[in-house]
């Protein structure tokens, strides 16, 4: 058990991520930095369990980091922990300024900056896409001349496929250059990366790392690329691979290779890795993050292996023991999920889902007006699906998708 005071950054609602329960042993020594909405629907007694609880109105601004540092110095904290992608670099910078242990800025950059990440992975022999930093229009044109179309342009430190552009042909390139997103004299360099487009099945691997090694993980297969789903407004789904699927071991070994190539966090942490398997059969790294994956990834993992990855992530950063310390041979049950994005118009929810093993959670209320998805995981509804086998999960996702397409309405 950690005897130190802890600074914890988290903007997630405590009703969804019960930090006071996950960190029960140290909650009275924990200073929470959060947003007012995260404290909604919880009692004052819950807030009072923390040593201190401070809210900020604009979580993305630098004022949050300043508030956190002031609180850390005031309470003389010995650890800094975070629970979201937004906070990985922010927490690392705080640790550096305060001289505290945990994930360093070097490690955080390697898990956040896609160019640094892939350069380090490539030097270690991990297969990655061709890539180039893109600061000016000429950078993009030279890269296209080198690798051909299609190419993908994305923020180097982005998440949820926000700002990702797939340039498939000359007209896409023309539209992108005309948008002004790449000015001839950029105000800030190091913002974008261009990569060659990889054609192959798309997967994610989720689990926990500690002491520069994978403690446990399991791969799942997406139905499409995240950016493609967001741009087309189609559903995004994922299914845990079966234990006897040959790709399971291949992707587990690939995840171990990727983490060996990067400066891993010094404390245990969850991770979310994405990779393609093209026709040649070898995984190619898309990206890896030192935090839990979004959508229903944590829920699916919990139902399959009995642990919540976000809980493990926070406990590891706070110096507390992990609940699962070995690699399971197989999931307890097959599982997956599907997200249905917002359409265009006023939402009219469907009737109850008739598909066995499908648990629907609406994220939009009836009458809500929408104009399509804003990012990859933006959903009108999320459905957790379970069955006896991975193939049964895939079939139930197909049935659920047909139900949604037939019954959900978006009225003008």
C-alpha positions as CSV (number, residue, x, y, z in Angstrom):
1,X,0.0,0.0,0.0
2,X,1.3,3.4,-0.9
3,X,1.9,5.6,2.2
4,X,2.3,8.8,0.1
5,X,-0.2,11.5,-0.7
6,X,-1.4,11.3,-4.3
7,X,-2.5,13.9,-6.8
8,X,-5.1,12.4,-9.2
9,X,-6.3,14.0,-12.4
10,X,-9.6,12.7,-13.8
11,X,-12.5,14.3,-15.6
12,X,-14.6,11.1,-15.8
13,X,-17.9,11.0,-13.8
14,X,-17.4,9.2,-10.5
15,X,-20.6,7.3,-11.1
16,X,-18.9,5.7,-14.0
17,X,-15.4,5.5,-12.6
18,X,-15.7,5.2,-8.8
19,X,-12.3,6.4,-7.8
20,X,-13.2,6.5,-4.2
21,X,-13.8,2.7,-4.3
22,X,-11.0,1.8,-6.7
23,X,-8.5,3.6,-4.4
24,X,-10.2,2.9,-1.1
25,X,-6.9,2.3,0.7
26,X,-5.5,5.7,-0.2
27,X,-8.5,7.9,-0.9
28,X,-8.0,9.9,2.3
29,X,-4.5,10.8,1.0
30,X,-5.7,11.6,-2.5
31,X,-6.1,15.1,-3.9
32,X,-8.6,15.0,-6.9
33,X,-8.5,17.5,-9.7
34,X,-11.6,17.2,-11.8
35,X,-14.5,19.0,-13.5
36,X,-17.9,19.9,-11.8
37,X,-19.8,17.5,-14.0
38,X,-17.7,14.6,-12.7
39,X,-19.2,15.1,-9.3
40,X,-22.8,15.1,-10.4
41,X,-25.1,12.5,-8.9
42,X,-22.7,11.7,-6.0
43,X,-23.2,12.6,-2.4
44,X,-21.1,15.1,-0.4
45,X,-19.9,12.2,1.7
46,X,-18.1,10.8,-1.4
47,X,-16.4,14.1,-2.2
48,X,-15.5,14.4,1.4
49,X,-13.5,11.1,1.4
50,X,-10.8,12.7,-0.7
51,X,-8.1,14.7,1.1
52,X,-9.0,17.6,-1.2
53,X,-11.1,18.0,-4.3
54,X,-10.7,20.9,-6.7
55,X,-12.7,21.5,-9.8
56,X,-11.7,23.4,-13.0
57,X,-14.1,24.7,-15.6
58,X,-11.9,24.3,-18.7
59,X,-10.2,21.0,-18.2
60,X,-8.2,21.2,-21.5
61,X,-6.5,24.5,-20.6
62,X,-3.1,25.0,-19.1
63,X,-4.8,26.5,-16.0
64,X,-5.7,22.9,-15.0
65,X,-2.0,22.0,-14.9
66,X,-1.3,25.1,-12.8
67,X,-4.1,24.2,-10.4
68,X,-2.8,20.7,-10.1
69,X,0.7,21.8,-9.5
70,X,-0.4,24.3,-6.8
71,X,-2.4,21.6,-5.1
72,X,0.5,19.1,-5.4
73,X,2.9,21.5,-3.7
74,X,0.5,22.5,-1.0
75,X,-0.3,18.9,0.0
76,X,3.3,17.7,-0.7
77,X,2.2,14.8,-2.8
78,X,4.5,12.0,-3.6
79,X,2.7,10.5,-6.6
80,X,0.8,11.9,-9.6
81,X,-1.8,9.7,-11.3
82,X,-4.1,10.2,-14.2
83,X,-6.9,8.3,-16.0
84,X,-7.3,9.7,-19.5
85,X,-5.3,10.4,-22.6
86,X,-5.6,14.1,-22.0
87,X,-3.5,13.8,-18.8
88,X,-0.7,11.5,-19.9
89,X,1.7,14.3,-20.9
90,X,0.3,16.7,-18.3
91,X,1.0,14.3,-15.5
92,X,4.5,13.5,-16.8
93,X,5.4,17.2,-16.9
94,X,4.1,17.6,-13.3
95,X,6.2,14.6,-12.1
96,X,9.3,16.2,-13.8
97,X,8.8,19.6,-12.2
98,X,8.1,18.1,-8.8
99,X,10.8,15.4,-8.9
100,X,8.4,12.5,-8.5
101,X,8.5,8.9,-9.7
102,X,6.2,7.5,-12.4
103,X,5.9,7.9,-16.1
104,X,8.5,10.4,-17.4
105,X,8.0,13.0,-20.1
106,X,10.2,10.9,-22.4
107,X,8.0,7.8,-21.9
108,X,4.8,9.9,-22.2
109,X,5.9,11.4,-25.5
110,X,6.8,8.0,-26.9
111,X,3.2,6.8,-26.1
112,X,1.5,10.0,-27.3
113,X,3.5,11.4,-30.2
114,X,3.0,9.1,-33.2
115,X,6.2,10.1,-35.0
116,X,8.4,9.6,-32.0
117,X,6.5,6.3,-31.2
118,X,7.0,4.9,-34.7
119,X,10.5,6.0,-35.1
120,X,11.5,4.3,-31.9
121,X,9.5,1.2,-32.8
122,X,11.1,1.0,-36.3
123,X,14.6,1.2,-34.9
124,X,13.8,-1.8,-32.7
125,X,12.5,-3.8,-35.7
126,X,8.8,-3.3,-35.3
127,X,7.0,-3.0,-38.6
128,X,5.4,0.5,-39.0
129,X,4.0,2.5,-41.9
130,X,6.1,4.9,-43.9
131,X,5.8,8.3,-42.3
132,X,6.9,11.9,-42.3
133,X,6.4,15.0,-40.2
134,X,4.2,17.4,-42.1
135,X,4.6,21.1,-41.3
136,X,4.2,22.6,-44.8
137,X,2.3,21.8,-48.0
138,X,5.6,20.9,-49.7
139,X,6.2,18.2,-47.0
140,X,3.0,16.5,-47.9
141,X,3.5,16.7,-51.7
142,X,7.0,15.3,-51.3
143,X,5.7,12.4,-49.2
144,X,3.0,11.6,-51.7
145,X,5.6,11.6,-54.5
146,X,7.6,9.2,-52.4
147,X,4.9,6.6,-51.3
148,X,2.0,7.4,-53.6
149,X,-1.7,7.7,-52.7
150,X,-3.6,7.0,-50.5
151,X,-2.0,8.6,-47.5
152,X,-3.3,9.4,-44.0
153,X,-2.7,12.8,-42.3
154,X,-3.3,12.9,-38.6
155,X,-2.4,14.9,-35.5
156,X,0.8,13.5,-33.9
157,X,-0.8,13.7,-30.5
158,X,-4.4,13.2,-31.4
159,X,-6.9,10.7,-30.1
160,X,-10.3,9.2,-31.1
161,X,-9.5,9.8,-34.8
162,X,-10.2,13.5,-34.4
163,X,-8.6,15.4,-37.2
164,X,-7.6,12.3,-39.2
165,X,-7.8,12.7,-43.0
166,X,-7.5,9.9,-45.5
167,X,-6.4,11.3,-48.8
168,X,-7.3,8.7,-51.4
169,X,-6.9,10.6,-54.6
170,X,-5.9,14.0,-56.1
171,X,-9.2,15.6,-55.3
172,X,-8.8,14.8,-51.6
173,X,-5.3,16.3,-51.6
174,X,-6.6,19.4,-53.4
175,X,-9.4,19.8,-50.8
176,X,-7.0,19.3,-47.9
177,X,-4.5,21.8,-49.2
178,X,-7.3,24.3,-49.9
179,X,-8.6,24.0,-46.3
180,X,-5.6,25.9,-45.0
181,X,-4.8,23.3,-42.4
182,X,-1.3,23.3,-43.8
183,X,-0.2,26.9,-44.1
184,X,3.0,27.7,-46.0
185,X,4.3,29.4,-42.9
186,X,3.0,27.3,-40.0
187,X,2.6,29.0,-36.6
188,X,3.5,25.7,-34.9
189,X,5.6,22.8,-36.2
190,X,5.5,19.2,-35.0
191,X,1.7,19.0,-35.2
192,X,0.9,16.6,-38.0
193,X,2.2,13.4,-39.4
194,X,1.6,11.8,-42.8
195,X,1.6,8.0,-43.1
196,X,1.2,5.5,-46.0
197,X,-2.2,3.9,-46.0
198,X,-2.1,0.3,-44.8
199,X,-4.7,-2.1,-46.2
200,X,-5.5,-4.9,-43.9
201,X,-7.6,-6.3,-41.1
202,X,-7.6,-3.9,-38.1
203,X,-7.1,-5.0,-34.5
204,X,-6.6,-3.7,-31.0
205,X,-4.7,-5.3,-28.1
206,X,-5.5,-4.2,-24.5
207,X,-3.9,-5.1,-21.2
208,X,-1.5,-4.1,-18.5
209,X,2.3,-3.6,-18.6
210,X,4.7,-3.6,-15.6
211,X,8.5,-3.6,-15.4
212,X,8.8,-3.1,-19.1
213,X,6.8,-6.3,-19.9
214,X,3.2,-7.2,-20.7
215,X,1.5,-8.7,-17.6
216,X,-1.6,-9.7,-19.5
217,X,-3.4,-8.7,-22.7
218,X,-5.9,-9.9,-25.3
219,X,-6.5,-8.9,-28.9
220,X,-9.8,-8.0,-30.5
221,X,-10.7,-7.3,-34.2
222,X,-12.4,-4.1,-35.3
223,X,-14.9,-4.2,-38.2
224,X,-13.2,-1.2,-39.8
225,X,-10.7,1.5,-39.2
226,X,-11.8,4.1,-36.6
227,X,-11.3,7.0,-39.0
228,X,-13.1,5.3,-41.8
229,X,-16.1,4.6,-39.5
230,X,-16.2,8.3,-38.3
231,X,-16.0,9.6,-41.8
232,X,-18.6,7.4,-43.3
233,X,-21.0,7.6,-40.3
234,X,-21.1,3.8,-40.0
235,X,-21.1,1.6,-36.9
236,X,-17.8,0.7,-35.2
237,X,-17.6,-2.8,-33.6
238,X,-15.0,-5.1,-32.0
239,X,-14.9,-8.8,-31.1
240,X,-12.4,-10.5,-28.8
241,X,-10.4,-13.1,-30.7
242,X,-10.8,-16.7,-29.7
243,X,-8.0,-18.4,-27.8
244,X,-7.3,-20.8,-30.7
245,X,-7.3,-18.1,-33.3
246,X,-3.7,-18.0,-34.6
247,X,-3.8,-14.2,-34.7
248,X,-4.2,-14.1,-30.9
249,X,-0.7,-15.3,-30.1
250,X,0.8,-13.2,-33.0
251,X,-0.8,-10.0,-31.7
252,X,0.2,-10.8,-28.1
253,X,3.8,-11.2,-29.1
254,X,3.6,-8.1,-31.3
255,X,2.4,-6.1,-28.3
256,X,5.3,-7.4,-26.2
257,X,7.7,-6.3,-29.0
258,X,6.2,-2.8,-29.2
259,X,6.5,-2.2,-25.5
260,X,10.1,-3.5,-25.5
261,X,10.8,-0.8,-28.1
262,X,9.5,2.1,-26.0
263,X,10.5,3.6,-22.7
264,X,7.7,2.0,-20.7
265,X,6.2,3.7,-17.6
266,X,8.0,2.8,-14.3
267,X,4.8,1.9,-12.6
268,X,2.2,-0.6,-13.9
269,X,-0.2,0.9,-16.5
270,X,-2.9,-0.2,-18.8
271,X,-2.4,0.1,-22.6
272,X,-4.3,0.2,-25.8
273,X,-2.6,-0.8,-29.0
274,X,-3.9,-0.8,-32.5
275,X,-2.4,-2.7,-35.5
276,X,-3.2,-3.9,-38.9
277,X,-2.5,-7.4,-40.3
278,X,-2.1,-7.0,-44.1
279,X,-1.9,-9.8,-46.6
280,X,1.7,-10.6,-45.8
281,X,0.5,-11.7,-42.3
282,X,2.8,-9.6,-40.1
283,X,1.3,-7.0,-37.8
284,X,2.0,-3.3,-38.6
285,X,1.8,-0.8,-35.7
286,X,-0.9,1.9,-36.0
287,X,-0.4,3.3,-32.5
288,X,-0.1,2.5,-28.8
289,X,-1.2,4.4,-25.7
290,X,-0.4,4.0,-22.0
291,X,-4.0,4.2,-20.9
292,X,-7.2,2.2,-21.2
293,X,-9.0,2.1,-24.6
294,X,-12.3,3.8,-25.1
295,X,-15.7,2.7,-26.2
296,X,-16.7,-0.5,-24.4
297,X,-13.2,-2.0,-24.3
298,X,-12.8,-1.8,-20.5
299,X,-16.2,-3.4,-20.0
300,X,-15.6,-6.2,-22.4
301,X,-12.2,-6.9,-20.8
302,X,-13.7,-6.9,-17.4
303,X,-16.4,-9.4,-18.4
304,X,-13.8,-11.6,-20.1
305,X,-11.1,-11.6,-17.4
306,X,-12.6,-10.1,-14.2
307,X,-10.6,-6.9,-14.0
308,X,-11.3,-3.3,-15.0
309,X,-8.3,-2.0,-16.9
310,X,-8.8,1.6,-15.8
311,X,-8.9,0.5,-12.1
312,X,-5.7,-1.5,-12.7
313,X,-4.1,1.5,-14.4
314,X,-4.8,3.9,-11.5
315,X,-3.9,1.4,-8.8
316,X,-0.6,0.7,-10.5
317,X,0.2,4.5,-10.7
318,X,-0.7,4.9,-7.0
319,X,1.7,2.1,-5.9
320,X,-1.1,-0.4,-5.1
321,X,-1.2,-4.0,-6.1
322,X,-2.7,-5.4,-9.3
323,X,-5.7,-7.7,-9.2
324,X,-4.5,-9.8,-12.2
325,X,-0.8,-10.7,-12.4
326,X,-0.7,-13.5,-15.0
327,X,-1.8,-14.1,-18.6
328,X,-5.2,-15.8,-18.8
329,X,-5.4,-18.7,-21.2
330,X,-8.7,-17.7,-22.6
331,X,-11.6,-15.3,-21.9
332,X,-14.3,-16.4,-19.5
333,X,-16.8,-15.9,-22.3
334,X,-16.7,-14.5,-25.8
335,X,-17.6,-10.8,-26.1
336,X,-17.6,-7.7,-28.1
337,X,-19.4,-4.4,-28.7
338,X,-20.8,-2.1,-31.3
339,X,-21.3,1.6,-31.4
340,X,-24.0,3.2,-33.5
341,X,-23.1,6.8,-34.4
342,X,-25.5,9.8,-34.4
343,X,-27.3,10.3,-37.7
344,X,-28.7,13.5,-39.2
345,X,-31.9,14.8,-37.7
346,X,-33.9,14.3,-34.5
347,X,-33.4,11.0,-32.9
348,X,-36.3,8.6,-32.5
349,X,-35.0,5.5,-30.6
350,X,-35.8,2.0,-31.7
351,X,-37.9,-0.4,-29.7
352,X,-36.2,-2.9,-27.4
353,X,-33.5,-4.9,-29.0
354,X,-34.6,-8.5,-29.7
355,X,-31.1,-10.0,-30.0
356,X,-30.1,-12.4,-27.3
357,X,-26.9,-11.5,-25.5
358,X,-27.1,-7.8,-26.6
359,X,-27.2,-5.1,-23.9
360,X,-28.1,-1.7,-25.2
361,X,-27.2,1.6,-23.6
362,X,-28.7,4.7,-25.2
363,X,-26.3,7.8,-25.2
364,X,-28.9,10.1,-26.7
365,X,-32.4,10.8,-25.6
366,X,-35.4,10.9,-27.9
367,X,-35.8,14.2,-29.7
368,X,-32.1,15.1,-29.6
369,X,-30.9,16.7,-32.8
370,X,-27.6,15.5,-34.3
371,X,-25.5,16.1,-37.4
372,X,-23.5,12.9,-37.6
373,X,-20.5,11.7,-35.5
374,X,-17.9,14.2,-34.3
375,X,-15.2,11.6,-33.6
376,X,-14.7,7.8,-33.8
377,X,-16.4,6.7,-30.6
378,X,-19.2,9.3,-30.7
379,X,-22.3,7.2,-30.4
380,X,-26.1,7.4,-30.1
381,X,-26.0,4.0,-28.5
382,X,-23.5,1.4,-27.4
383,X,-24.2,-2.3,-27.3
384,X,-22.3,-4.9,-25.3
385,X,-22.6,-8.3,-26.9
386,X,-21.7,-11.7,-25.4
387,X,-22.1,-15.3,-26.5
388,X,-20.4,-18.7,-26.3
389,X,-18.0,-18.2,-29.2
390,X,-16.4,-15.3,-31.1
391,X,-18.3,-16.3,-34.2
392,X,-21.6,-16.1,-32.3
393,X,-20.7,-12.7,-31.1
394,X,-20.0,-11.5,-34.7
395,X,-23.4,-12.9,-35.8
396,X,-25.2,-11.2,-32.9
397,X,-23.4,-7.9,-33.8
398,X,-24.7,-8.3,-37.4
399,X,-28.2,-9.0,-36.1
400,X,-28.0,-6.0,-33.8
401,X,-26.8,-3.8,-36.6
402,X,-29.7,-4.8,-38.8
403,X,-32.1,-4.1,-36.0
404,X,-30.7,-0.6,-35.5
405,X,-30.7,0.2,-39.2
406,X,-34.4,-0.9,-39.5
407,X,-35.7,0.8,-36.4
408,X,-33.7,3.8,-35.3
409,X,-34.9,7.0,-37.0
410,X,-33.4,10.4,-37.6
411,X,-36.2,12.8,-38.5
412,X,-35.9,16.1,-40.4
